[in-house]
Amino acid sequence: MRTIFNSDNYCVVLFPETPQGPAYEIMDKQGRREVFVDGDLAQAFKHKVSALMAEQPGEDEIDQFLAQFDGIMQTKLAFH
């Protein structure tokens, strides 16, 4: 696993090798919740991130992009 984005609001971790291909964990630090995406949703996420990165966004723009996943974040974060 590898952290690919980390701000005050969000963190995204890439899991490059899962049975269904690459997967991502998207964490909302302020809301203390997360979602794990794999399969088709992970592929769609990857393509959207690639398009976003081509625009060379700042941290605020990436946070705004990640905020669109807030609605599907159901799992509460557990800090260790």
C-alpha positions in Angstrom: 0.0 0.0 0.0 1.1 3.5 -0.7 -0.2 6.9 0.3 -0.8 8.9 -2.9 -2.4 12.0 -1.4 -2.5 13.5 2.1 -3.9 16.8 3.1 -5.5 18.2 6.3 -8.9 17.0 5.0 -8.3 13.8 3.0 -5.9 10.9 2.6 -5.9 8.4 -0.3 -4.1 5.1 -0.1 -3.4 2.9 -3.2 -3.5 -0.9 -2.8 -1.8 -1.8 -6.1 -2.4 -5.6 -5.9 -5.8 -6.9 -4.8 -7.7 -9.8 -6.3 -9.8 -7.3 -8.4 -6.8 -5.2 -9.4 -5.8 -1.8 -7.9 -8.0 -0.5 -5.1 -8.1 2.8 -3.2 -9.0 3.8 0.3 -10.3 7.4 0.5 -10.4 8.9 3.9 -12.2 12.0 5.1 -10.1 13.1 8.1 -12.6 15.8 9.3 -15.6 13.5 9.0 -13.6 10.5 10.4 -15.0 8.1 7.8 -13.7 6.3 4.7 -14.5 4.2 1.7 -12.6 1.4 0.1 -13.1 1.3 -3.7 -12.1 -1.6 -6.0 -13.1 -3.1 -9.3 -15.0 -0.8 -11.7 -15.3 2.1 -9.2 -11.5 2.0 -8.7 -10.9 2.1 -12.4 -13.2 5.1 -12.8 -11.5 6.8 -9.8 -8.1 6.2 -11.4 -9.2 7.7 -14.8 -10.8 10.7 -13.1 -7.6 11.3 -11.0 -5.4 11.0 -14.1 -7.5 13.7 -15.8 -7.4 15.9 -12.7 -3.7 15.6 -12.4 -3.2 16.6 -16.0 -4.5 20.0 -14.9 -1.8 20.3 -12.2 -4.3 21.1 -9.4 -3.5 22.5 -6.0 -4.4 20.8 -2.8 -7.7 22.7 -2.5 -8.8 21.4 -6.0 -7.9 17.8 -5.1 -9.8 18.2 -1.8 -12.8 19.4 -3.8 -12.5 16.5 -6.1 -12.4 14.0 -3.2 -15.4 15.6 -1.5 -17.6 14.1 -4.2 -17.0 10.7 -2.5 -18.3 12.0 0.9 -21.7 10.5 0.2 -20.5 7.0 -0.1 -18.1 7.1 2.9 -19.9 4.9 5.5 -17.1 3.3 7.5 -15.9 5.2 10.6 -12.2 5.7 10.8 -10.3 4.0 13.7 -7.0 5.6 14.6 -4.4 3.3 16.0 
